[in-house]
Amino acid sequence: MFFDNFEIKSIDDVPDKYKQGVLNIDSSDLGEVVETPMVVAEFGEPLTDETAVAREFASGDERFFGHGTISNEIVEEIFKTGLNVKNSVNTRGYDSHLRGLTSTSIIMGIGDDELFKNNSKLLNNWPHKSAKKIVIVSLPEKYCFKNGMLNSSIDCYEQFYVGNEDNGYKLRSEFIKGVYDADNKTFTPNNNFYKNLPIEEQNKLFEEIESKYITSYANNATFLSDDFELPLSDSKRDELYVKWYAHQLKEYENHRCEMDEMLNDDVKNNDEEIDYDIWK
């Protein structure tokens, strides 16, 4: 019964196409991805025309969020170091409001010609501290996980963060679109928004994003499904599948060890051999 929760219980359960890859994989390949330095956000020229501002929210391949703040100094810090999205593991017990992007930002939707108009009331009447400086986050939609792809408790946007458990996480500044000023109705773009970077830098950035996407999916998806379109080449998709199967085997072995210890505690004064059939 307990072990029936696992579909992958041995290498024999892995499709032939991926078996050798799973056997060759190193456990360290299932962990964190080496991160590249952020490209610091840079303030552009403010846009004052409403049509021009609305155009900044029109990209249909981007998912938009807003983070309200109350001072130019905080905006400058966010542009410089990225947006704080998750506390360090040591402070979460005391200051746990930062649990990911959705805990510090409001999702506005997928870009289109009406997105700015539809969110203008929100932008001009921000609910958090009546903020007038709204940092706009814009993520490439194809690298955002869809509902049902990951375990429901998992942060779906970790692939866009930098940091670690000890120091906390920040959203990469390359995904800050700009800042909207509710007082004067202007939008100041980030000149170093990812779409504005040289193609070589974009390619380097998305190599990292894809690696994190693969790692997050492999470690947090409870099943594989062809119902979801993955933003990956065939070789990258194969890498994801190999890592997913390897993670499933690792999880199964970890749970076997846990049950082994539990059962041994129960029969530690007995020389009986543990019979796993009783758990079926």
RODO-2510 file (C-alpha; in nm, 4 decimals, decimal comma):
residues 280
     n   res          X          Y          Z
     1     m     0,0000     0,0000     0,0000
     2     f     0,2709     0,2502     0,1033
     3     f     0,5020     0,1659    -0,1867
     4     d     0,2181     0,1579    -0,4369
     5     n     0,2313     0,5401    -0,4312
     6     f     0,5445     0,5119    -0,6444
     7     e     0,5194     0,4308    -1,0145
     8     i     0,8970     0,3999    -1,0531
     9     k     1,0380     0,1433    -0,8115
    10     s     1,3356     0,0058    -1,0045
    11     i     1,5392     0,0693    -1,3157
    12     d     1,3155    -0,1891    -1,4871
    13     d     1,0278     0,0601    -1,4629
    14     v     1,2209     0,3192    -1,6638
    15     p     1,1596     0,3192    -2,0431
    16     d     1,4519     0,1706    -2,2359
    17     k     1,5205     0,5058    -2,4027
    18     y     1,6169     0,6617    -2,0679
    19     k     1,7641     0,3703    -1,8707
    20     q     2,1287     0,4292    -1,9539
    21     g     2,0975     0,8003    -1,8824
    22     v     1,9422     0,7268    -1,5432
    23     l     2,2166     0,4768    -1,4606
    24     n     2,4859     0,7277    -1,5574
    25     i     2,3430     1,0306    -1,3798
    26     d     2,5231     1,1694    -1,0776
    27     s     2,3086     1,2639    -0,7773
    28     s     2,4627     1,6124    -0,7854
    29     d     2,3020     1,6649    -1,1273
    30     l     1,9629     1,6719    -0,9536
    31     g     2,0522     1,9713    -0,7375
    32     e     2,1038     2,3429    -0,7843
    33     v     2,2111     2,4981    -1,1137
    34     v     2,5203     2,7164    -1,1369
    35     e     2,3983     3,0748    -1,1691
    36     t     2,5335     3,3528    -1,3869
    37     p     2,5627     3,7121    -1,2592
    38     m     2,2534     3,9278    -1,3028
    39     v     2,2515     4,2103    -1,5542
    40     v     2,1690     4,5098    -1,3356
    41     a     1,8500     4,6886    -1,4398
    42     e     1,8953     5,0350    -1,5886
    43     f     1,6395     5,3166    -1,5898
    44     g     1,5333     5,4284    -1,9353
    45     e     1,3515     5,7410    -2,0443
    46     p     1,0050     5,7732    -1,8869
    47     l     0,7095     5,7231    -2,1197
    48     t     0,4386     5,9831    -2,0690
    49     d     0,1988     5,9022    -2,3520
    50     e    -0,0742     5,6619    -2,2392
    51     t    -0,0671     5,4716    -2,5675
    52     a     0,3074     5,4190    -2,5352
    53     v     0,2650     5,3037    -2,1748
    54     a    -0,0095     5,0590    -2,2742
    55     r     0,2181     4,9177    -2,5439
    56     e     0,4620     4,8071    -2,2704
    57     f     0,1925     4,5713    -2,1388
    58     a     0,0897     4,4274    -2,4750
    59     s     0,3382     4,1429    -2,5276
    60     g     0,1326     3,8258    -2,5629
    61     d     0,4270     3,6010    -2,4775
    62     e     0,4773     3,7532    -2,1320
    63     r     0,3089     3,7067    -1,7929
    64     f     0,2868     4,0324    -1,5959
    65     f     0,3017     4,1020    -1,2220
    66     g     0,3092     4,4198    -1,0158
    67     h     0,4986     4,4883    -0,6930
    68     g     0,4024     4,8080    -0,5156
    69     t     0,6467     5,0155    -0,3140
    70     i     0,6496     5,3596    -0,1586
    71     s     0,9809     5,5209    -0,2475
    72     n     1,2219     5,5784    -0,5333
    73     e     1,5032     5,4491    -0,3115
    74     i     1,3400     5,1067    -0,2825
    75     v     1,2776     5,0991    -0,6581
    76     e     1,6448     5,1783    -0,7190
    77     e     1,7489     4,8950    -0,4862
    78     i     1,5190     4,6505    -0,6652
    79     f     1,6611     4,7563    -1,0013
    80     k     2,0112     4,7092    -0,8679
    81     t     1,9842     4,3758    -0,6850
    82     g     1,6570     4,2157    -0,7991
    83     l     1,3230     4,1760    -0,6223
    84     n     1,3212     3,9898    -0,2888
    85     v     1,0871     3,6942    -0,3298
    86     k     1,1790     3,4436    -0,0584
    87     n     1,3303     3,4779     0,2874
    88     s     1,6378     3,2868     0,3925
    89     v     1,5601     2,9546     0,5598
    90     n     1,6904     3,0923     0,8916
    91     t     1,4397     3,3788     0,9021
    92     r     1,1289     3,2138     0,7628
    93     g     1,0055     3,1239     1,1074
    94     y     1,0103     3,4903     1,2069
    95     d     0,9391     3,6639     0,8776
    96     s     0,7619     3,4181     0,6516
    97     h     0,5581     3,6516     0,4331
    98     l     0,8050     3,6096     0,1451
    99     r     0,7283     3,2660     0,0031
   100     g     0,7838     3,3393    -0,3649
   101     l     0,6878     3,5860    -0,6357
   102     t     0,3135     3,5532    -0,5784
   103     s     0,3545     3,6388    -0,2096
   104     t     0,5053     3,9782    -0,2863
   105     s     0,3418     4,0638    -0,6203
   106     i    -0,0010     4,0663    -0,7800
   107     i    -0,0453     3,8814    -1,1069
   108     m    -0,1959     4,1019    -1,3771
   109     g    -0,2278     3,8500    -1,6578
   110     i    -0,0880     3,7676    -1,9991
   111     g     0,0059     4,0690    -2,2057
   112     d    -0,2372     4,2053    -2,4643
   113     d    -0,3586     4,5391    -2,5976
   114     e    -0,6088     4,5744    -2,3132
   115     l    -0,3948     4,4600    -2,0184
   116     f    -0,2877     4,8077    -1,9107
   117     k    -0,6417     4,9450    -1,9421
   118     n    -0,7880     4,6483    -1,7558
   119     n    -0,5369     4,6924    -1,4714
   120     s    -0,5292     5,0734    -1,4610
   121     k    -0,7547     5,0896    -1,1539
   122     l    -0,5252     4,8480    -0,9710
   123     l    -0,2091     5,0311    -1,0788
   124     n    -0,3449     5,3679    -0,9682
   125     n    -0,4948     5,2412    -0,6412
   126     w    -0,2437     4,9828    -0,5229
   127     p    -0,3841     4,7899    -0,2217
   128     h    -0,0506     4,7477    -0,0381
   129     k     0,0353     5,0672     0,1524
   130     s    -0,1353     5,2690    -0,1240
   131     a     0,1936     5,2385    -0,3122
   132     k     0,2550     5,4784    -0,5992
   133     k     0,5645     5,3138    -0,7458
   134     i     0,4686     4,9834    -0,9076
   135     v     0,7564     4,7653    -1,0214
   136     i     0,6381     4,5658    -1,3226
   137     v     0,7658     4,2104    -1,3554
   138     s     0,7326     4,0364    -1,6912
   139     l     0,8182     3,6679    -1,7362
   140     p     0,8361     3,4688    -2,0604
   141     e     0,5111     3,2751    -2,0549
   142     k     0,6527     2,9608    -2,2119
   143     y     0,8884     2,9094    -1,9149
   144     c     0,6106     2,9542    -1,6580
   145     f     0,4697     2,6263    -1,5284
   146     k     0,1026     2,5682    -1,5978
   147     n    -0,1475     2,4586    -1,3355
   148     g    -0,1143     2,0897    -1,2628
   149     m     0,2418     2,0510    -1,3866
   150     l     0,4028     2,0592    -1,0412
   151     n     0,3105     1,9561    -0,6899
   152     s     0,0641     2,2174    -0,5636
   153     s     0,2952     2,3216    -0,2781
   154     i     0,5822     2,4155    -0,5117
   155     d     0,6713     2,7699    -0,6160
   156     c     0,6139     2,7777    -0,9926
   157     y     0,8570     3,0622    -1,0586
   158     e     1,1814     2,9399    -0,9001
   159     q     1,3445     2,9131    -1,2427
   160     f     1,3549     3,2942    -1,2547
   161     y     1,5255     3,3388    -0,9157
   162     v     1,8833     3,3629    -0,7993
   163     g     2,0038     3,2842    -0,4483
   164     n     1,9932     2,9944    -0,2051
   165     e     1,8243     2,8715     0,1099
   166     d     2,0825     3,0329     0,3386
   167     n     2,0605     3,3835     0,1929
   168     g     1,7146     3,3881     0,0404
   169     y     1,6061     3,4374    -0,3195
   170     k     1,5581     3,7298    -0,5553
   171     l     1,3856     3,7562    -0,8898
   172     r     1,6471     3,8224    -1,1562
   173     s     1,6494     4,1906    -1,2527
   174     e     1,6419     4,0957    -1,6234
   175     f     1,2727     4,0154    -1,5716
   176     i     1,1860     4,3601    -1,4378
   177     k     1,0040     4,5338    -1,7223
   178     g     1,0097     4,8761    -1,5601
   179     v     0,8251     5,0844    -1,3037
   180     y     0,4876     5,2551    -1,3269
   181     d     0,4430     5,5834    -1,1393
   182     a     0,0815     5,6280    -1,0303
   183     d     0,1334     5,9934    -0,9365
   184     n     0,2310     6,1153    -1,2810
   185     k     0,0991     5,8190    -1,4871
   186     t     0,4347     5,7421    -1,6449
   187     f     0,6208     5,4203    -1,7142
   188     t     0,9995     5,4044    -1,6880
   189     p     1,1340     5,1004    -1,8749
   190     n     1,4293     4,8871    -1,7749
   191     n     1,6812     4,9208    -2,0575
   192     n     1,8277     4,5850    -1,9532
   193     f     1,5000     4,3928    -1,9624
   194     y     1,5796     4,0499    -2,1054
   195     k     1,4322     4,1258    -2,4486
   196     n     1,6587     4,4294    -2,4795
   197     l     1,9812     4,2372    -2,4162
   198     p     2,2177     4,1303    -2,6973
   199     i     2,1196     3,7912    -2,8365
   200     e     2,4344     3,6305    -2,6934
   201     e     2,3375     3,7430    -2,3422
   202     q     1,9799     3,6297    -2,3940
   203     n     2,0993     3,2858    -2,5006
   204     k     2,3235     3,2593    -2,1945
   205     l     2,0401     3,3680    -1,9657
   206     f     1,7959     3,1159    -2,1081
   207     e     2,0453     2,8323    -2,0894
   208     e     2,0305     2,8880    -1,7136
   209     i     1,6506     2,9303    -1,7111
   210     e     1,6072     2,6053    -1,9043
   211     s     1,8398     2,4192    -1,6687
   212     k     1,6426     2,5451    -1,3685
   213     y     1,3148     2,4629    -1,5433
   214     i     1,4345     2,1066    -1,6013
   215     t     1,5567     2,0702    -1,2425
   216     s     1,2342     2,2095    -1,0963
   217     y     1,0169     1,9877    -1,3143
   218     a     1,2263     1,6774    -1,2512
   219     n     1,2264     1,7264    -0,8746
   220     n     0,8691     1,8478    -0,8267
   221     a     0,6409     1,6969    -1,0915
   222     t     0,4494     1,3992    -0,9581
   223     f     0,3961     1,2553    -1,3060
   224     l     0,4970     1,2986    -1,6696
   225     s     0,2297     1,3965    -1,9181
   226     d     0,2161     1,4673    -2,2889
   227     d    -0,0705     1,7058    -2,2141
   228     f     0,1808     1,9806    -2,1342
   229     e     0,3894     2,1419    -2,4044
   230     l     0,7459     2,1868    -2,2841
   231     p     0,9573     2,4813    -2,4083
   232     l     1,2528     2,2525    -2,4756
   233     s     1,4402     2,0986    -2,7636
   234     d     1,4244     1,7198    -2,8050
   235     s     1,7630     1,6760    -2,6347
   236     k     1,6609     1,8989    -2,3420
   237     r     1,3319     1,7121    -2,3090
   238     d     1,5250     1,3856    -2,2905
   239     e     1,7455     1,5386    -2,0199
   240     l     1,4329     1,6348    -1,8237
   241     y     1,2904     1,2822    -1,8523
   242     v     1,6175     1,1216    -1,7420
   243     k     1,6339     1,3496    -1,4382
   244     w     1,2677     1,2887    -1,3551
   245     y     1,3097     0,9112    -1,3588
   246     a     1,6333     0,9386    -1,1594
   247     h     1,4594     1,1561    -0,8997
   248     q     1,1685     0,9125    -0,8737
   249     l     1,4079     0,6245    -0,8065
   250     k     1,5942     0,8312    -0,5504
   251     e     1,2703     0,9217    -0,3708
   252     y     1,1581     0,5590    -0,3698
   253     e     1,4877     0,4442    -0,2189
   254     n     1,4734     0,7209     0,0426
   255     h     1,1254     0,6088     0,1475
   256     r     1,2325     0,2464     0,1559
   257     c     1,5125     0,3439     0,3936
   258     e     1,2694     0,5372     0,6126
   259     m     1,0334     0,2427     0,6297
   260     d     1,3277     0,0122     0,6922
   261     e     1,4230     0,2194     0,9965
   262     m     1,0654     0,2337     1,1231
   263     l     1,0185    -0,1396     1,0940
   264     n     1,3566    -0,2109     1,2458
   265     d     1,2624     0,0030     1,5437
   266     d     0,9520    -0,2116     1,5865
   267     v     1,1419    -0,5379     1,5682
   268     k     1,4828    -0,4316     1,6959
   269     n     1,4712    -0,7021     1,9612
   270     n     1,3749    -0,9581     1,7045
   271     d     1,5917    -1,1302     1,4454
   272     e     1,3077    -1,1502     1,1967
   273     e     1,3700    -1,0353     0,8427
   274     i     1,1544    -0,7421     0,7359
   275     d     0,8783    -0,8443     0,4991
   276     y     0,7768    -0,5548     0,2745
   277     d     0,4763    -0,7512     0,1522
   278     i     0,2875    -0,6403     0,4579
   279     w     0,2898    -0,2864     0,3200
   280     k     0,1250    -0,3797    -0,0048
***
